[in-house]
Amino acid sequence: MEQTLGDAKKETLENSAPPKGSNPPNRAQIITVTYIIVALDITWMFVQFAVTPYLAKKLDFDTLWFGYLQTTVGVIQLLGGPICGRFGDVFGARAALSLSCAASIVFFLLLAIADTPAMLFVHKLPVFFMHVLPGSQMVLADLTEPENRANALSKIGICFGVGMIAGSTIGGNLNTMFGETITAYVGAFGCSFTLLLVLMFIPKSTKPQSPSTSINRENGQRNKSIFSLAEITRLLKFPGITRIFLIKIISGLPSVIFQVMFSIIGMNFFKLEPAQSGYLMAFFGIAQMVIQGFVIGRVTSRYSDGSLLLFSIGVCASVGLAQAAMQNVFHFCLIVFPMVFSLCLFNVITDSMLTNSVPSSDTGTLMGLCASSQSLLRTIAPTIGGFLYENYGVPYFGVIQCAVNSVLFVYLFKYGLKKQETKQE
């Protein structure tokens, strides 16, 4: 069966050649270009991070209103994630990634002309279609075997680190030297180059064409509407899917609260200038590259998913305790490596467990649901973060992270792993 699936994947790629009669790329080339696309997309995302908080400050946004802006982004992405994932399953990888890149171009062009609070909100509307990362995860899940999937997905973290370093450094320095408008136009140009890579190298579809899927297509048994709520939500009925999503949401919320408020923490708590904030994020990116490149792949090949999931949650609780005692940027640098390790390991393991639980024909929709779970957190996190920051201060971010993950660790250690082992038997 594995050999048949592999042959089907090769046949799909051969039948999905790039435009204009060029030679079809092989699987390894597609995977390599996909990693490059992710790195570039993350680069432009962090260029945007170097613009938005300082532009919001110029427009007299306080911490609470900045939280509302972030919440708006979360709501829009929450709605767009599953639909764009479903779009990728129905129309193919090239169409999905092209749509995402085109939306990113519009996003940066609107940011370049944003000179009022209302326009700052309006420029967030294209994020409904901006889902390059889950689209790329879909491609990797389609082109890798289940036993190699965790390793393939973990390498996205290296791309994330590269993008974080490049984007933070470029964005911080461009903003300091030329201002927000020029920086936004550079982001739009960069997204145009990413779109060109998608059109040149990503095949129309990366889905394996098995006999069962061909029969279903002929008989019309599957609803091909991208707005089909039943097709999107039916994935939650697969064994273990809902449970893993709940773990992602419960454990991830405290970390996301800290992440969405980090730009404010950097400006007000650490007293960083744009360039200094860029250097700090670059250091964060280096840590992620080291961990993803030399640690995550090795541990995922030696230990079970359940044990690694439990370990990542335990480390996350310890990081929260360290955050509660953090007083300056030097203290933050000391906890960056364990923080990045816990986040990377947690995301890789949960994504791998999820993609291994559904057919390859649904990986796009599943990745869209994963993106929506993160968007759900980013929808509620800014409001919670703004409230905590204004009323209690930065240490309470760490207190909540430690408490939530400690309780989850105890529960999974006592009940969760036993249930998982029973199901596997």
C-alpha positions as a Markdown table, in Angstrom:
| # | Residue | x | y | z |
|---|---|---|---|---|
| 1 | Met | 0.0 | 0.0 | 0.0 |
| 2 | Glu | 2.9 | 2.4 | 0.8 |
| 3 | Gln | 4.4 | 1.7 | -2.5 |
| 4 | Thr | 1.1 | 2.4 | -4.3 |
| 5 | Leu | 0.7 | 5.7 | -2.4 |
| 6 | Gly | 4.3 | 6.7 | -3.3 |
| 7 | Asp | 3.7 | 5.9 | -7.0 |
| 8 | Ala | 0.4 | 7.9 | -6.9 |
| 9 | Lys | 2.3 | 10.9 | -5.5 |
| 10 | Lys | 4.9 | 10.7 | -8.2 |
| 11 | Glu | 2.2 | 10.5 | -10.8 |
| 12 | Thr | 0.4 | 13.5 | -9.4 |
| 13 | Leu | 3.5 | 15.6 | -9.6 |
| 14 | Glu | 4.3 | 14.5 | -13.1 |
| 15 | Asn | 0.8 | 15.5 | -14.1 |
| 16 | Ser | 1.0 | 18.9 | -12.3 |
| 17 | Ala | 3.7 | 20.7 | -14.3 |
| 18 | Pro | 4.4 | 24.4 | -13.9 |
| 19 | Pro | 3.1 | 26.8 | -16.4 |
| 20 | Lys | 4.5 | 27.5 | -19.9 |
| 21 | Gly | 5.7 | 24.0 | -20.7 |
| 22 | Ser | 8.7 | 24.1 | -18.3 |
| 23 | Asn | 10.2 | 20.8 | -17.0 |
| 24 | Pro | 8.2 | 19.5 | -14.0 |
| 25 | Pro | 10.0 | 19.8 | -10.7 |
| 26 | Asn | 10.7 | 16.7 | -8.7 |
| 27 | Arg | 9.5 | 16.2 | -5.2 |
| 28 | Ala | 12.8 | 17.2 | -3.6 |
| 29 | Gln | 12.8 | 20.4 | -5.6 |
| 30 | Ile | 9.3 | 21.3 | -4.6 |
| 31 | Ile | 10.0 | 20.7 | -1.0 |
| 32 | Thr | 13.1 | 22.9 | -1.1 |
| 33 | Val | 11.3 | 25.7 | -2.9 |
| 34 | Thr | 8.5 | 25.4 | -0.3 |
| 35 | Tyr | 10.9 | 26.0 | 2.5 |
| 36 | Ile | 12.3 | 29.0 | 0.6 |
| 37 | Ile | 8.7 | 30.4 | 0.2 |
| 38 | Val | 8.1 | 29.9 | 4.0 |
| 39 | Ala | 11.4 | 31.7 | 4.8 |
| 40 | Leu | 10.5 | 34.6 | 2.6 |
| 41 | Asp | 6.9 | 34.9 | 3.9 |
| 42 | Ile | 8.2 | 35.0 | 7.5 |
| 43 | Thr | 10.7 | 37.6 | 6.5 |
| 44 | Trp | 8.0 | 39.9 | 5.2 |
| 45 | Met | 5.8 | 39.2 | 8.2 |
| 46 | Phe | 8.6 | 40.4 | 10.5 |
| 47 | Val | 9.2 | 43.4 | 8.3 |
| 48 | Gln | 5.5 | 44.3 | 9.0 |
| 49 | Phe | 6.1 | 43.8 | 12.7 |
| 50 | Ala | 8.7 | 46.5 | 12.6 |
| 51 | Val | 6.2 | 48.9 | 11.1 |
| 52 | Thr | 2.8 | 48.4 | 12.8 |
| 53 | Pro | 3.5 | 49.0 | 16.5 |
| 54 | Tyr | 5.5 | 52.2 | 15.8 |
| 55 | Leu | 2.9 | 53.4 | 13.2 |
| 56 | Ala | 0.2 | 52.7 | 15.8 |
| 57 | Lys | 2.1 | 54.7 | 18.3 |
| 58 | Lys | 2.3 | 57.7 | 15.9 |
| 59 | Leu | -1.4 | 57.5 | 15.4 |
| 60 | Asp | -2.0 | 57.7 | 19.2 |
| 61 | Phe | -3.0 | 54.1 | 19.8 |
| 62 | Asp | -2.7 | 53.1 | 23.5 |
| 63 | Thr | -2.0 | 49.6 | 24.6 |
| 64 | Leu | -5.7 | 48.7 | 24.8 |
| 65 | Trp | -6.4 | 49.9 | 21.2 |
| 66 | Phe | -3.4 | 48.1 | 19.9 |
| 67 | Gly | -4.9 | 45.0 | 21.5 |
| 68 | Tyr | -8.1 | 45.7 | 19.6 |
| 69 | Leu | -6.1 | 45.9 | 16.4 |
| 70 | Gln | -4.5 | 42.5 | 17.1 |
| 71 | Thr | -7.8 | 41.1 | 18.0 |
| 72 | Thr | -9.2 | 42.2 | 14.6 |
| 73 | Val | -6.4 | 40.3 | 12.9 |
| 74 | Gly | -7.2 | 37.2 | 14.9 |
| 75 | Val | -10.9 | 37.3 | 14.0 |
| 76 | Ile | -10.2 | 37.8 | 10.3 |
| 77 | Gln | -7.7 | 34.9 | 10.2 |
| 78 | Leu | -10.0 | 32.8 | 12.3 |
| 79 | Leu | -12.7 | 33.0 | 9.6 |
| 80 | Gly | -10.3 | 32.7 | 6.7 |
| 81 | Gly | -8.1 | 29.8 | 7.9 |
| 82 | Pro | -10.4 | 26.8 | 7.3 |
| 83 | Ile | -11.8 | 28.3 | 4.0 |
| 84 | Cys | -8.3 | 28.9 | 2.6 |
| 85 | Gly | -7.3 | 25.4 | 3.7 |
| 86 | Arg | -10.4 | 23.9 | 2.0 |
| 87 | Phe | -9.5 | 26.1 | -1.1 |
| 88 | Gly | -6.1 | 24.4 | -1.2 |
| 89 | Asp | -7.6 | 20.9 | -1.0 |
| 90 | Val | -10.1 | 21.7 | -3.8 |
| 91 | Phe | -8.1 | 23.8 | -6.2 |
| 92 | Gly | -4.5 | 22.8 | -5.4 |
| 93 | Ala | -1.4 | 24.1 | -3.8 |
| 94 | Arg | -0.4 | 26.6 | -6.5 |
| 95 | Ala | -3.8 | 28.3 | -6.5 |
| 96 | Ala | -3.9 | 28.5 | -2.6 |
| 97 | Leu | -0.3 | 29.8 | -2.2 |
| 98 | Ser | -0.8 | 32.3 | -5.1 |
| 99 | Leu | -3.9 | 33.7 | -3.5 |
| 100 | Ser | -2.1 | 34.1 | -0.2 |
| 101 | Cys | 0.9 | 35.9 | -1.8 |
| 102 | Ala | -1.4 | 38.2 | -3.7 |
| 103 | Ala | -3.3 | 39.1 | -0.6 |
| 104 | Ser | 0.1 | 39.9 | 1.1 |
| 105 | Ile | 0.9 | 42.3 | -1.6 |
| 106 | Val | -2.4 | 44.2 | -1.1 |
| 107 | Phe | -1.8 | 44.1 | 2.7 |
| 108 | Phe | 1.5 | 45.9 | 2.4 |
| 109 | Leu | 0.3 | 48.4 | -0.1 |
| 110 | Leu | -2.6 | 49.3 | 2.2 |
| 111 | Leu | -0.1 | 49.6 | 5.1 |
| 112 | Ala | 2.0 | 52.0 | 3.0 |
| 113 | Ile | -0.9 | 54.5 | 2.7 |
| 114 | Ala | -2.3 | 54.0 | 6.2 |
| 115 | Asp | -2.3 | 57.4 | 7.8 |
| 116 | Thr | -5.3 | 57.3 | 10.0 |
| 117 | Pro | -6.5 | 54.8 | 12.7 |
| 118 | Ala | -9.3 | 53.6 | 10.5 |
| 119 | Met | -6.9 | 52.8 | 7.6 |
| 120 | Leu | -4.7 | 50.9 | 10.1 |
| 121 | Phe | -7.7 | 48.6 | 10.7 |
| 122 | Val | -8.6 | 48.5 | 7.0 |
| 123 | His | -5.2 | 47.3 | 5.9 |
| 124 | Lys | -5.7 | 44.2 | 8.0 |
| 125 | Leu | -8.6 | 42.9 | 5.9 |
| 126 | Pro | -6.4 | 41.0 | 3.4 |
| 127 | Val | -5.2 | 38.7 | 6.2 |
| 128 | Phe | -8.3 | 36.7 | 5.5 |
| 129 | Phe | -6.5 | 35.2 | 2.5 |
| 130 | Met | -2.9 | 35.3 | 3.9 |
| 131 | His | -2.2 | 31.7 | 4.8 |
| 132 | Val | 1.2 | 30.9 | 3.2 |
| 133 | Leu | 2.4 | 28.9 | 6.2 |
| 134 | Pro | -0.5 | 26.4 | 6.5 |
| 135 | Gly | -0.5 | 26.2 | 2.7 |
| 136 | Ser | 3.2 | 25.2 | 2.8 |
| 137 | Gln | 2.5 | 22.8 | 5.6 |
| 138 | Met | -0.1 | 21.2 | 3.4 |
| 139 | Val | 2.4 | 20.7 | 0.6 |
| 140 | Leu | 5.0 | 19.1 | 3.0 |
| 141 | Ala | 2.4 | 16.8 | 4.5 |
| 142 | Asp | 1.3 | 15.7 | 1.0 |
| 143 | Leu | 4.8 | 15.0 | -0.2 |
| 144 | Thr | 6.2 | 13.2 | 2.8 |
| 145 | Glu | 5.5 | 9.8 | 4.4 |
| 146 | Pro | 4.0 | 9.7 | 7.9 |
| 147 | Glu | 7.2 | 8.5 | 9.5 |
| 148 | Asn | 9.2 | 11.4 | 8.0 |
| 149 | Arg | 6.5 | 14.1 | 8.5 |
| 150 | Ala | 7.5 | 15.4 | 11.9 |
| 151 | Asn | 11.1 | 15.9 | 10.7 |
| 152 | Ala | 9.9 | 17.7 | 7.5 |
| 153 | Leu | 7.5 | 20.0 | 9.5 |
| 154 | Ser | 10.2 | 20.7 | 12.0 |
| 155 | Lys | 12.4 | 22.2 | 9.3 |
| 156 | Ile | 9.8 | 24.9 | 8.9 |
| 157 | Gly | 11.2 | 26.2 | 12.2 |
| 158 | Ile | 14.6 | 26.8 | 10.5 |
| 159 | Cys | 12.8 | 28.8 | 7.8 |
| 160 | Phe | 11.0 | 30.7 | 10.5 |
| 161 | Gly | 14.3 | 31.5 | 12.2 |
| 162 | Val | 15.9 | 32.7 | 9.0 |
| 163 | Gly | 12.8 | 34.9 | 8.2 |
| 164 | Met | 12.8 | 36.2 | 11.8 |
| 165 | Ile | 16.4 | 37.3 | 11.6 |
| 166 | Ala | 16.2 | 38.7 | 8.1 |
| 167 | Gly | 12.8 | 40.4 | 8.6 |
| 168 | Ser | 13.5 | 41.9 | 12.0 |
| 169 | Thr | 16.9 | 43.2 | 10.9 |
| 170 | Ile | 15.7 | 44.6 | 7.6 |
| 171 | Gly | 12.4 | 46.0 | 9.0 |
| 172 | Gly | 14.0 | 47.6 | 12.0 |
| 173 | Asn | 16.8 | 49.3 | 10.0 |
| 174 | Leu | 14.5 | 50.4 | 7.2 |
| 175 | Asn | 12.0 | 51.8 | 9.6 |
| 176 | Thr | 14.7 | 53.7 | 11.4 |
| 177 | Met | 16.4 | 55.1 | 8.3 |
| 178 | Phe | 13.4 | 55.6 | 5.9 |
| 179 | Gly | 10.2 | 55.4 | 7.9 |
| 180 | Glu | 7.1 | 53.2 | 7.8 |
| 181 | Thr | 6.0 | 53.9 | 4.2 |
| 182 | Ile | 9.2 | 52.8 | 2.5 |
| 183 | Thr | 9.4 | 49.8 | 4.7 |
| 184 | Ala | 5.9 | 48.8 | 3.7 |
| 185 | Tyr | 6.6 | 49.2 | 0.0 |
| 186 | Val | 9.7 | 46.9 | 0.4 |
| 187 | Gly | 7.4 | 44.3 | 2.0 |
| 188 | Ala | 5.0 | 44.5 | -1.0 |
| 189 | Phe | 7.9 | 44.1 | -3.4 |
| 190 | Gly | 9.2 | 41.1 | -1.5 |
| 191 | Cys | 5.7 | 39.4 | -1.5 |
| 192 | Ser | 5.7 | 39.9 | -5.3 |
| 193 | Phe | 8.9 | 37.9 | -5.6 |
| 194 | Thr | 7.4 | 35.1 | -3.4 |
| 195 | Leu | 4.4 | 35.0 | -5.7 |
| 196 | Leu | 6.7 | 34.5 | -8.7 |
| 197 | Leu | 8.4 | 31.5 | -7.0 |
| 198 | Val | 5.0 | 30.0 | -6.4 |
| 199 | Leu | 3.9 | 30.3 | -10.0 |
| 200 | Met | 7.2 | 29.0 | -11.3 |
| 201 | Phe | 7.9 | 26.0 | -9.0 |
| 202 | Ile | 4.8 | 24.8 | -7.1 |
| 203 | Pro | 2.7 | 22.3 | -9.1 |
| 204 | Lys | -1.1 | 22.7 | -9.5 |
| 205 | Ser | -1.7 | 19.9 | -7.0 |
| 206 | Thr | 0.4 | 17.9 | -4.6 |
| 207 | Lys | -2.4 | 15.4 | -3.6 |
| 208 | Pro | -1.8 | 11.7 | -4.3 |
| 209 | Gln | -4.4 | 10.3 | -6.7 |
| 210 | Ser | -5.6 | 7.0 | -5.2 |
| 211 | Pro | -8.2 | 4.8 | -6.8 |
| 212 | Ser | -10.7 | 5.6 | -4.0 |
| 213 | Thr | -10.4 | 9.4 | -4.5 |
| 214 | Ser | -10.9 | 9.0 | -8.2 |
| 215 | Ile | -14.0 | 7.0 | -7.7 |
| 216 | Asn | -15.3 | 9.5 | -5.2 |
| 217 | Arg | -14.6 | 12.3 | -7.7 |
| 218 | Glu | -16.5 | 10.5 | -10.5 |
| 219 | Asn | -19.5 | 9.7 | -8.3 |
| 220 | Gly | -19.6 | 13.2 | -6.8 |
| 221 | Gln | -19.6 | 11.8 | -3.3 |
| 222 | Arg | -17.6 | 14.6 | -1.9 |
| 223 | Asn | -18.8 | 18.2 | -1.7 |
| 224 | Lys | -16.3 | 20.4 | -3.5 |
| 225 | Ser | -17.5 | 23.7 | -2.2 |
| 226 | Ile | -14.8 | 25.6 | -0.3 |
| 227 | Phe | -17.6 | 27.0 | 2.0 |
| 228 | Ser | -18.9 | 23.6 | 3.0 |
| 229 | Leu | -19.0 | 23.7 | 6.8 |
| 230 | Ala | -19.8 | 20.0 | 6.9 |
| 231 | Glu | -16.6 | 19.2 | 5.0 |
| 232 | Ile | -14.5 | 21.4 | 7.3 |
| 233 | Thr | -15.9 | 20.3 | 10.6 |
| 234 | Arg | -16.1 | 16.6 | 9.8 |
| 235 | Leu | -12.3 | 16.4 | 10.4 |
| 236 | Leu | -13.0 | 17.0 | 14.1 |
| 237 | Lys | -14.8 | 13.6 | 14.2 |
| 238 | Phe | -11.5 | 11.7 | 13.4 |
| 239 | Pro | -10.1 | 9.9 | 16.5 |
| 240 | Gly | -8.0 | 12.2 | 18.7 |
| 241 | Ile | -8.3 | 15.3 | 16.5 |
| 242 | Thr | -10.6 | 17.3 | 18.9 |
| 243 | Arg | -8.4 | 16.4 | 21.9 |
| 244 | Ile | -5.2 | 17.6 | 20.3 |
| 245 | Phe | -6.8 | 20.8 | 19.2 |
| 246 | Leu | -8.0 | 21.4 | 22.8 |
| 247 | Ile | -4.4 | 20.8 | 24.1 |
| 248 | Lys | -3.1 | 23.3 | 21.5 |
| 249 | Ile | -5.5 | 25.9 | 22.6 |
| 250 | Ile | -5.1 | 25.5 | 26.4 |
| 251 | Ser | -1.4 | 25.2 | 26.4 |
| 252 | Gly | -0.9 | 27.8 | 23.6 |
| 253 | Leu | -3.0 | 30.7 | 25.0 |
| 254 | Pro | -0.5 | 32.0 | 27.6 |
| 255 | Ser | 2.4 | 31.9 | 25.1 |
| 256 | Val | 0.3 | 33.7 | 22.5 |
| 257 | Ile | -0.6 | 36.4 | 25.0 |
| 258 | Phe | 3.0 | 37.1 | 25.6 |
| 259 | Gln | 3.9 | 37.0 | 21.9 |
| 260 | Val | 1.2 | 39.4 | 20.7 |
| 261 | Met | 2.1 | 41.8 | 23.5 |
| 262 | Phe | 5.9 | 41.5 | 22.9 |
| 263 | Ser | 6.2 | 44.6 | 20.7 |
| 264 | Ile | 4.6 | 46.7 | 23.5 |
| 265 | Ile | 6.8 | 45.0 | 26.1 |
| 266 | Gly | 9.8 | 45.7 | 24.0 |
| 267 | Met | 8.9 | 49.4 | 23.6 |
| 268 | Asn | 7.7 | 50.1 | 27.1 |
| 269 | Phe | 9.2 | 47.5 | 29.5 |
| 270 | Phe | 12.5 | 46.9 | 27.8 |
| 271 | Lys | 12.7 | 50.5 | 26.3 |
| 272 | Leu | 13.9 | 49.3 | 22.9 |
| 273 | Glu | 14.3 | 51.4 | 19.8 |
| 274 | Pro | 13.1 | 49.9 | 16.4 |
| 275 | Ala | 16.6 | 48.7 | 15.4 |
| 276 | Gln | 17.3 | 47.3 | 18.9 |
| 277 | Ser | 14.0 | 45.4 | 18.8 |
| 278 | Gly | 15.0 | 44.0 | 15.4 |
| 279 | Tyr | 18.3 | 42.7 | 16.8 |
| 280 | Leu | 16.4 | 41.1 | 19.7 |
| 281 | Met | 14.1 | 39.3 | 17.3 |
| 282 | Ala | 17.1 | 38.3 | 15.2 |
| 283 | Phe | 18.6 | 36.7 | 18.3 |
| 284 | Phe | 15.3 | 34.9 | 18.8 |
| 285 | Gly | 15.5 | 33.7 | 15.2 |
| 286 | Ile | 19.0 | 32.3 | 15.7 |
| 287 | Ala | 17.8 | 30.4 | 18.7 |
| 288 | Gln | 15.0 | 28.9 | 16.7 |
| 289 | Met | 17.4 | 27.9 | 13.9 |
| 290 | Val | 19.7 | 26.2 | 16.2 |
| 291 | Ile | 17.0 | 24.3 | 18.0 |
| 292 | Gln | 15.1 | 23.3 | 14.9 |
| 293 | Gly | 18.2 | 22.4 | 13.0 |
| 294 | Phe | 20.1 | 20.4 | 15.6 |
| 295 | Val | 17.6 | 19.4 | 18.3 |
| 296 | Ile | 14.0 | 18.9 | 17.3 |
| 297 | Gly | 14.7 | 16.4 | 14.4 |
| 298 | Arg | 16.8 | 14.2 | 16.7 |
| 299 | Val | 14.4 | 14.0 | 19.6 |
| 300 | Thr | 11.4 | 13.3 | 17.4 |
| 301 | Ser | 13.2 | 10.3 | 15.9 |
| 302 | Arg | 14.1 | 8.9 | 19.3 |
| 303 | Tyr | 11.0 | 9.4 | 21.5 |
| 304 | Ser | 7.3 | 8.9 | 21.2 |
| 305 | Asp | 4.9 | 11.8 | 20.3 |
| 306 | Gly | 3.1 | 11.4 | 23.6 |
| 307 | Ser | 6.2 | 11.7 | 25.7 |
| 308 | Leu | 7.5 | 14.7 | 23.7 |
| 309 | Leu | 4.2 | 16.4 | 24.0 |
| 310 | Leu | 4.2 | 16.0 | 27.8 |
| 311 | Phe | 7.8 | 17.2 | 28.0 |
| 312 | Ser | 7.2 | 20.3 | 25.9 |
| 313 | Ile | 4.3 | 21.3 | 28.2 |
| 314 | Gly | 6.5 | 20.8 | 31.3 |
| 315 | Val | 9.3 | 23.0 | 29.8 |
| 316 | Cys | 6.7 | 25.6 | 28.9 |
| 317 | Ala | 5.5 | 25.8 | 32.5 |
| 318 | Ser | 9.1 | 26.3 | 33.7 |
| 319 | Val | 9.6 | 29.1 | 31.2 |
| 320 | Gly | 6.5 | 30.8 | 32.5 |
| 321 | Leu | 8.0 | 30.7 | 36.0 |
| 322 | Ala | 11.2 | 32.3 | 34.6 |
| 323 | Gln | 9.2 | 35.0 | 32.8 |
| 324 | Ala | 7.5 | 35.9 | 36.1 |
| 325 | Ala | 10.9 | 36.7 | 37.6 |
| 326 | Met | 12.1 | 38.6 | 34.5 |
| 327 | Gln | 13.2 | 42.2 | 35.0 |
| 328 | Asn | 15.1 | 43.3 | 31.9 |
| 329 | Val | 16.1 | 42.3 | 28.4 |
| 330 | Phe | 19.1 | 40.4 | 29.6 |
| 331 | His | 16.9 | 38.1 | 31.7 |
| 332 | Phe | 14.7 | 37.6 | 28.7 |
| 333 | Cys | 17.7 | 36.5 | 26.5 |
| 334 | Leu | 18.5 | 33.9 | 29.2 |
| 335 | Ile | 15.2 | 32.2 | 28.8 |
| 336 | Val | 14.9 | 32.5 | 25.0 |
| 337 | Phe | 16.4 | 29.0 | 24.3 |
| 338 | Pro | 14.1 | 27.0 | 26.6 |
| 339 | Met | 11.2 | 29.1 | 25.4 |
| 340 | Val | 11.9 | 28.5 | 21.8 |
| 341 | Phe | 12.5 | 24.8 | 22.4 |
| 342 | Ser | 9.2 | 24.2 | 24.2 |
| 343 | Leu | 7.2 | 26.2 | 21.5 |
| 344 | Cys | 8.9 | 24.5 | 18.5 |
| 345 | Leu | 8.6 | 21.0 | 20.0 |
| 346 | Phe | 5.0 | 21.5 | 21.0 |
| 347 | Asn | 4.0 | 22.8 | 17.5 |
| 348 | Val | 5.9 | 20.2 | 15.6 |
| 349 | Ile | 4.5 | 17.3 | 17.6 |
| 350 | Thr | 0.9 | 18.4 | 17.6 |
| 351 | Asp | 1.0 | 19.2 | 13.8 |
| 352 | Ser | 2.5 | 15.8 | 13.1 |
| 353 | Met | -0.1 | 14.0 | 15.2 |
| 354 | Leu | -2.9 | 15.9 | 13.5 |
| 355 | Thr | -1.7 | 15.3 | 9.9 |
| 356 | Asn | -1.1 | 11.6 | 10.6 |
| 357 | Ser | -4.7 | 11.3 | 11.7 |
| 358 | Val | -6.4 | 12.4 | 8.4 |
| 359 | Pro | -6.2 | 11.4 | 4.7 |
| 360 | Ser | -3.8 | 13.3 | 2.5 |
| 361 | Ser | -6.9 | 14.7 | 0.6 |
| 362 | Asp | -7.8 | 16.7 | 3.7 |
| 363 | Thr | -4.4 | 18.1 | 4.8 |
| 364 | Gly | -5.1 | 21.6 | 3.5 |
| 365 | Thr | -8.3 | 21.8 | 5.5 |
| 366 | Leu | -6.6 | 20.5 | 8.6 |
| 367 | Met | -3.8 | 23.0 | 8.3 |
| 368 | Gly | -6.4 | 25.7 | 7.9 |
| 369 | Leu | -8.1 | 24.5 | 11.1 |
| 370 | Cys | -4.7 | 24.6 | 12.8 |
| 371 | Ala | -4.2 | 28.2 | 11.6 |
| 372 | Ser | -7.7 | 29.0 | 12.9 |
| 373 | Ser | -6.9 | 27.6 | 16.3 |
| 374 | Gln | -3.9 | 30.0 | 16.4 |
| 375 | Ser | -6.1 | 32.8 | 15.2 |
| 376 | Leu | -8.6 | 32.0 | 17.9 |
| 377 | Leu | -5.9 | 32.5 | 20.4 |
| 378 | Arg | -4.7 | 35.7 | 18.7 |
| 379 | Thr | -8.3 | 36.9 | 18.8 |
| 380 | Ile | -8.7 | 36.7 | 22.5 |
| 381 | Ala | -5.0 | 37.1 | 23.5 |
| 382 | Pro | -4.6 | 40.8 | 22.8 |
| 383 | Thr | -7.6 | 41.9 | 24.9 |
| 384 | Ile | -6.4 | 39.6 | 27.8 |
| 385 | Gly | -2.8 | 40.8 | 27.3 |
| 386 | Gly | -3.8 | 44.5 | 27.2 |
| 387 | Phe | -5.8 | 44.1 | 30.4 |
| 388 | Leu | -3.1 | 42.2 | 32.2 |
| 389 | Tyr | -0.4 | 44.7 | 31.1 |
| 390 | Glu | -2.4 | 47.7 | 32.2 |
| 391 | Asn | -3.5 | 46.3 | 35.5 |
| 392 | Tyr | -0.9 | 43.8 | 36.7 |
| 393 | Gly | 2.3 | 44.2 | 34.7 |
| 394 | Val | 4.5 | 41.9 | 32.6 |
| 395 | Pro | 5.3 | 39.3 | 35.4 |
| 396 | Tyr | 1.7 | 38.1 | 35.4 |
| 397 | Phe | 2.1 | 36.8 | 31.8 |
| 398 | Gly | 4.6 | 34.3 | 33.2 |
| 399 | Val | 2.5 | 33.4 | 36.2 |
| 400 | Ile | -0.5 | 32.5 | 34.0 |
| 401 | Gln | 1.7 | 30.5 | 31.6 |
| 402 | Cys | 3.2 | 28.5 | 34.5 |
| 403 | Ala | -0.1 | 27.8 | 36.2 |
| 404 | Val | -2.0 | 26.7 | 33.0 |
| 405 | Asn | 0.7 | 24.5 | 31.7 |
| 406 | Ser | 1.4 | 23.0 | 35.2 |
| 407 | Val | -2.2 | 21.9 | 35.5 |
| 408 | Leu | -2.3 | 20.5 | 31.9 |
| 409 | Phe | 1.0 | 18.7 | 32.6 |
| 410 | Val | -0.4 | 17.0 | 35.7 |
| 411 | Tyr | -3.6 | 16.0 | 33.9 |
| 412 | Leu | -1.9 | 14.5 | 30.9 |
| 413 | Phe | 0.6 | 12.7 | 33.0 |
| 414 | Lys | -2.1 | 11.2 | 35.1 |
| 415 | Tyr | -4.8 | 10.5 | 32.5 |
| 416 | Gly | -3.9 | 11.7 | 29.0 |
| 417 | Leu | -1.0 | 9.4 | 28.2 |
| 418 | Lys | -2.7 | 6.3 | 29.6 |
| 419 | Lys | -5.7 | 7.0 | 27.3 |
| 420 | Gln | -3.5 | 7.4 | 24.3 |
| 421 | Glu | -1.6 | 4.2 | 25.0 |
| 422 | Thr | -4.9 | 2.3 | 25.4 |
| 423 | Lys | -6.1 | 3.6 | 22.0 |
| 424 | Gln | -2.8 | 2.7 | 20.3 |
| 425 | Glu | -3.0 | -0.9 | 21.7 |
